């Protein structure tokens, strides 16, 4: 029997260059029908060497028959091929990534997590490039944070310093005070009204409106007052002066004082205990109201708070002698004047 090129003997029943004359190495009826030659020489040298190695390990004719399969050299050769294939498969498996290396194969998920979470010791941190400032860009003001408004306690506006007006009181004994040791009403008004300062009490007992007019320069204008109070007419009525004369004297006093820029206040004639003078006093007071309206000045009514509503005469609690004021009467006059002018800024 001739040998093949690799030195192996041809399979039984196959002559060189001929066709198989016996059963094939793999008794498969389907392959027999195709008339294919199954026993062909292995073309890969390393595979043939592996086959010969394992074929030499198994003695010819000693491999037991399994299930009636052919035995002998054909069976040993088949076993060598199977073992060669298993060895190749094992080598390929070990060479693949994650193959068996004697250590447990890590799962892809755990390997990925380890790669993401473990810092690379050879890697160097690349500094982040700072964007260059554009010299042509128009600078914009960065709004400063709005300061939180701190609640402040509202402070009361300081009261303006009140203007103080000096004043002169022009009259008779009802102004100067008589038969009473207490202060007269001008002094009480000075102490009660912070806007007023008494410059001079120009009351003279027994004086009439004519005498007041005559001494106007000496007793009033010489003190350069800002305010002038005029209380007169009681002695004029006692001397039976007519109303026109009284009103003329008072008119002259008002005109001259206004020419000096002095604020003039007229005061009504107070009541007394003489019933014979009651009607004359009421009539004169009515004329005084008309005079004040004519010259646009204020008339301060002290008659009403001092008068008894039952007989129209002065209340006894306000007089020392039925004509002049006591302390209570003088205080009522001062209070009445203050209440009337304070609202006007005096």
Phi and psi in degrees as a GROMACS rama.xvg file:
@    title "Ramachandran Plot"
@    xaxis  label "Phi"
@    yaxis  label "Psi"
@TYPE xy
-74.1221  153.849  UNK-2
-96.6517  155.289  UNK-3
-79.3245  177.556  UNK-4
-64.5519  -30.9882  UNK-5
-87.0083  3.5789  UNK-6
92.8083  -6.16227  UNK-7
-84.4479  155.317  UNK-8
-80.1022  145.88  UNK-9
-69.2655  159.779  UNK-10
-66.5166  157.359  UNK-11
-62.1125  134.29  UNK-12
89.1789  3.64554  UNK-13
-119.635  115.833  UNK-14
-91.8698  162.67  UNK-15
-66.5013  120.713  UNK-16
79.6988  2.36556  UNK-17
-103.201  -168.781  UNK-18
-110.663  157.858  UNK-19
-62.8862  136.006  UNK-20
-109.502  -4.44916  UNK-21
-132.128  -168.822  UNK-22
-65.1059  148.908  UNK-23
-76.2344  164.252  UNK-24
-63.59  -32.2098  UNK-25
-113.571  99.5532  UNK-26
-68.2337  67.1352  UNK-27
-106.888  115.327  UNK-28
-55.7548  -35.6706  UNK-29
-65.5873  -39.351  UNK-30
-72.8827  -30.617  UNK-31
-64.6784  -38.0772  UNK-32
-65.6263  -27.0521  UNK-33
-82.3106  -7.76494  UNK-34
56.0008  32.8687  UNK-35
-85.0963  144.997  UNK-36
-88.989  111.994  UNK-37
-85.0721  -31.1562  UNK-38
-87.9449  86.5951  UNK-39
-108.797  150.458  UNK-40
-67.9708  139.697  UNK-41
-71.0583  129.468  UNK-42
-85.332  -21.2765  UNK-43
-88.3561  122.676  UNK-44
-62.1373  -44.3382  UNK-45
-67.2802  -30.5454  UNK-46
-71.5082  -36.4109  UNK-47
-65.6301  -41.0185  UNK-48
-63.0357  -40.4508  UNK-49
-64.7568  -38.6837  UNK-50
-64.4293  -42.1738  UNK-51
-65.535  -35.9353  UNK-52
-62.8802  -49.2249  UNK-53
-73.8137  -26.5883  UNK-54
-68.3019  -32.9746  UNK-55
-71.9853  -22.7209  UNK-56
-73.7169  -27.6984  UNK-57
-102.365  116.574  UNK-58
-65.3199  143.395  UNK-59
-66.4411  136.909  UNK-60
79.7183  0.341375  UNK-61
-106.816  -1.71693  UNK-62
-79.2521  123.715  UNK-63
-65.2334  150.248  UNK-64
-82.1762  134.593  UNK-65
-111.83  113.357  UNK-66
64.0258  31.9279  UNK-67
82.3831  9.49001  UNK-68
-75.3664  156.173  UNK-69
-60.453  148.846  UNK-70
-123.795  176.909  UNK-71
101.077  -156.861  UNK-72
-57.9916  -34.0621  UNK-73
-64.5743  -42.48  UNK-74
-66.8723  -40.2694  UNK-75
-64.5188  -38.7745  UNK-76
-66.1551  -39.9102  UNK-77
-62.8561  -43.719  UNK-78
-63.5634  -37.2769  UNK-79
-64.2503  -39.0742  UNK-80
-64.4743  -42.9538  UNK-81
-63.3846  -44.9884  UNK-82
-63.9273  -36.622  UNK-83
-62.5688  -42.152  UNK-84
-65.0626  -39.8936  UNK-85
-63.5926  -39.0189  UNK-86
-65.4407  -41.1161  UNK-87
-63.5639  -43.1166  UNK-88
-62.6191  -39.2924  UNK-89
-66.2773  -40.1462  UNK-90
-65.206  -40.7558  UNK-91
-65.1936  -39.736  UNK-92
-64.2494  -39.8939  UNK-93
-70.2717  -29.4326  UNK-94
-80.0434  -16.1906  UNK-95
-74.1655  154.297  UNK-96
-61.3347  133.244  UNK-97
81.1492  9.65685  UNK-98
-69.3883  177.375  UNK-99
-73.7229  119.152  UNK-100
-124.704  11.371  UNK-101
95.075  -1.28881  UNK-102
-128.7  151.71  UNK-103
-61.5565  139.365  UNK-104
-79.3786  122.651  UNK-105
-70.1924  145.742  UNK-106
-73.1412  151.398  UNK-107
-57.2883  -36.7667  UNK-108
-66.6137  -41.5011  UNK-109
-69.5154  -35.2525  UNK-110
-66.0996  -38.6938  UNK-111
-67.3852  -41.9293  UNK-112
-63.5421  -40.7049  UNK-113
-65.5941  -38.06  UNK-114
-68.5704  -33.0788  UNK-115
-78.879  -33.2333  UNK-116
-93.869  -19.1556  UNK-117
-90.1746  120.228  UNK-118
-69.7795  145.002  UNK-119
-79.7177  116.832  UNK-120
-66.5027  -22.4734  UNK-121
-89.6723  -9.98911  UNK-122
-79.4644  142.79  UNK-123
-111.84  143.429  UNK-124
-72.9013  128.107  UNK-125
-88.3362  119.643  UNK-126
-64.5599  142.033  UNK-127
-77.6289  129.604  UNK-128
-72.4889  129.941  UNK-129
-83.7202  126.366  UNK-130
-61.5782  134.654  UNK-131
-70.7787  141.791  UNK-132
-76.1357  130.507  UNK-133
-77.6398  114.955  UNK-134
-68.7845  -18.7567  UNK-135
-89.064  -6.5295  UNK-136
-72.3238  141.469  UNK-137
-77.4945  122.88  UNK-138
-65.5367  140.819  UNK-139
-116.111  139.499  UNK-140
-73.4267  129.094  UNK-141
-80.8975  119.651  UNK-142
-63.6555  130.827  UNK-143
-78.0165  148.601  UNK-144
-60.469  137.196  UNK-145
-69.3455  121.585  UNK-146
-65.4855  139.249  UNK-147
-70.8224  125.617  UNK-148
-67.0615  123.768  UNK-149
-89.2033  120.957  UNK-150
-61.0675  129.628  UNK-151
-113.83  144.686  UNK-152
-71.7739  127.463  UNK-153
-63.3882  127.142  UNK-154
-98.2694  138.205  UNK-155
-69.5243  139.122  UNK-156
-65.523  132.773  UNK-157
-63.4557  135.069  UNK-158
-69.0794  134.641  UNK-159
-64.7584  146.988  UNK-160
-63.7339  121.813  UNK-161
-65.0631  142.466  UNK-162
-77.931  136.065  UNK-163
-104.547  125.662  UNK-164
-105.574  127.467  UNK-165
-78.1034  144.799  UNK-166
-138.468  157.215  UNK-167
-122.954  135.546  UNK-168
-104.497  115.212  UNK-169
-105.332  125.171  UNK-170
-178.131  -154.587  UNK-171
-112.676  -146.724  UNK-172
-69.3119  -22.179  UNK-173
-66.8135  -19.9582  UNK-174
-97.1013  -41.7232  UNK-175
-73.9055  -25.251  UNK-176
92.7504  139.905  UNK-177
-154.24  137.563  UNK-178
54.3058  27.3161  UNK-179
-141.967  121.967  UNK-180
-71.4113  -18.07  UNK-181
-74.1589  165.813  UNK-182
-64.6915  150.227  UNK-183
-77.5882  168.788  UNK-184
-60.4707  -35.1651  UNK-185
-59.666  -40.0961  UNK-186
-68.213  -37.3063  UNK-187
-65.0379  -39.5389  UNK-188
-65.3622  -39.047  UNK-189
-60.9916  -39.6057  UNK-190
-76.2607  -22.6039  UNK-191
-91.3319  -34.0877  UNK-192
-105.018  113.871  UNK-193
-70.6191  -16.5687  UNK-194
-87.6194  -4.20746  UNK-195
-121.391  145.081  UNK-196
-135.632  121.344  UNK-197
-70.1438  117.347  UNK-198
-88.7562  -37.9896  UNK-199
-166.75  133.291  UNK-200
-91.5739  105.39  UNK-201
-98.734  33.1033  UNK-202
-87.4695  132.014  UNK-203
-125.609  124.569  UNK-204
-58.2693  137.805  UNK-205
78.4387  4.51449  UNK-206
-80.5898  151.932  UNK-207
-109.275  176.615  UNK-208
-65.0223  -28.6101  UNK-209
-68.8302  -41.69  UNK-210
-67.1073  -34.8235  UNK-211
-63.8328  -41.9736  UNK-212
-64.9599  -37.7021  UNK-213
-67.1055  -32.2684  UNK-214
-103.03  18.8114  UNK-215
-60.4629  -44.2749  UNK-216
-65.5897  -42.3732  UNK-217
-73.5559  -44.0961  UNK-218
-96.6991  -10.1633  UNK-219
-122.06  -65.264  UNK-220
-64.1382  -25.4047  UNK-221
-65.2225  -22.7125  UNK-222
-96.1288  -1.59047  UNK-223
45.0263  56.9689  UNK-224
-78.422  161.074  UNK-225
-92.3383  -23.4291  UNK-226
-133.514  142.726  UNK-227
-129.948  122.437  UNK-228
-100.578  132.625  UNK-229
-122.522  117.325  UNK-230
-127.567  105.319  UNK-231
-157.78  160.223  UNK-232
131.001  -19.6761  UNK-233
-64.273  -48.1477  UNK-234
-69.87  -28.4293  UNK-235
-63.6903  -43.3154  UNK-236
-65.2705  -39.2432  UNK-237
-64.8746  -25.1941  UNK-238
-97.0484  7.97043  UNK-239
61.6889  38.3087  UNK-240
-74.2048  146.355  UNK-241
-78.0896  160.995  UNK-242
-67.0613  -34.2199  UNK-243
-64.2068  -37.6286  UNK-244
-66.9171  -44.9023  UNK-245
-59.7827  -47.0733  UNK-246
-67.6288  -33.6736  UNK-247
-66.7252  -42.5913  UNK-248
-62.6691  -45.3978  UNK-249
-64.6647  -37.6006  UNK-250
-61.6589  -41.54  UNK-251
-65.4231  -39.7078  UNK-252
-62.4283  -43.2961  UNK-253
-63.219  -46.7808  UNK-254
-63.1256  -45.1263  UNK-255
-65.7469  -38.7561  UNK-256
-68.6087  -40.0706  UNK-257
-65.7329  -30.7475  UNK-258
-65.4914  -25.0424  UNK-259
-91.8826  10.4147  UNK-260
61.741  35.9335  UNK-261
-100.065  134.191  UNK-262
-77.8843  121.464  UNK-263
-105.896  131.297  UNK-264
-120.604  125.241  UNK-265
-89.2239  146.128  UNK-266
-122.455  135.578  UNK-267
-67.5644  156.614  UNK-268
-75.0414  126.76  UNK-269
-75.8145  163.105  UNK-270
-76.2831  167.933  UNK-271
-139.935  -173.771  UNK-272
-88.8552  4.70864  UNK-273
-92.0065  115.881  UNK-274
-69.5231  -22.662  UNK-275
-71.5072  -20.9502  UNK-276
-99.3687  -6.43864  UNK-277
-59.0195  -50.5518  UNK-278
-68.2408  -38.8223  UNK-279
-62.9852  -39.9218  UNK-280
-63.4437  -43.2083  UNK-281
-63.5271  -39.3999  UNK-282
-66.8696  -45.3324  UNK-283
-61.002  -39.922  UNK-284
-63.6897  -35.5628  UNK-285
-64.0882  -40.937  UNK-286
-66.0724  -36.6528  UNK-287
-61.8005  -38.1985  UNK-288
-62.4358  -40.7124  UNK-289
-65.703  -40.7252  UNK-290
-63.1561  -42.3071  UNK-291
-63.3588  -39.6575  UNK-292
-65.7597  -36.4206  UNK-293
-64.8791  -41.3664  UNK-294
-101.316  11.7077  UNK-295
53.2904  51.9261  UNK-296
-124.207  166.965  UNK-297
-90.0866  139.544  UNK-298
-109.521  120.648  UNK-299
-98.0958  121.527  UNK-300
-90.7875  104.624  UNK-301
-101.272  -5.73  UNK-302
-68.5983  -46.0971  UNK-303
-63.3931  -50.7555  UNK-304
-65.3627  -15.6383  UNK-305
-97.7556  -8.05145  UNK-306
-96.7814  141.379  UNK-307
-77.4682  133.246  UNK-308
-74.3711  -14.3275  UNK-309
-83.7167  -37.0241  UNK-310
-130.554  -2.87116  UNK-311
76.4718  13.4183  UNK-312
-104.897  172.302  UNK-313
-68.8796  142.208  UNK-314
-71.1634  134.604  UNK-315
-60.7464  -28.2261  UNK-316
-71.3401  -9.20423  UNK-317
-109.152  4.62127  UNK-318
-132.575  152.986  UNK-319
-97.222  -24.5874  UNK-320
-143.235  13.6748  UNK-321
90.1338  -5.22724  UNK-322
-133.17  -48.8254  UNK-323
-91.9657  157.23  UNK-324
-82.5074  143.213  UNK-325
-90.2292  -168.161  UNK-326
-59.9122  -43.5361  UNK-327
-65.1073  -41.4446  UNK-328
-65.8729  -43.2655  UNK-329
-62.6882  -35.3093  UNK-330
-70.6265  -37.001  UNK-331
-62.0677  -42.9397  UNK-332
-61.6358  -46.7716  UNK-333
-61.5397  -42.9857  UNK-334
-65.1982  -40.8794  UNK-335
-65.3939  -43.0511  UNK-336
-63.9431  -44.4818  UNK-337
-59.8003  -48.243  UNK-338
-61.6902  -29.1859  UNK-339
-80.0745  -37.1169  UNK-340
-100.534  -19.8201  UNK-341
-63.9776  -35.0747  UNK-342
-67.2834  -16.2801  UNK-343
-93.3299  1.26312  UNK-344
93.8904  13.276  UNK-345
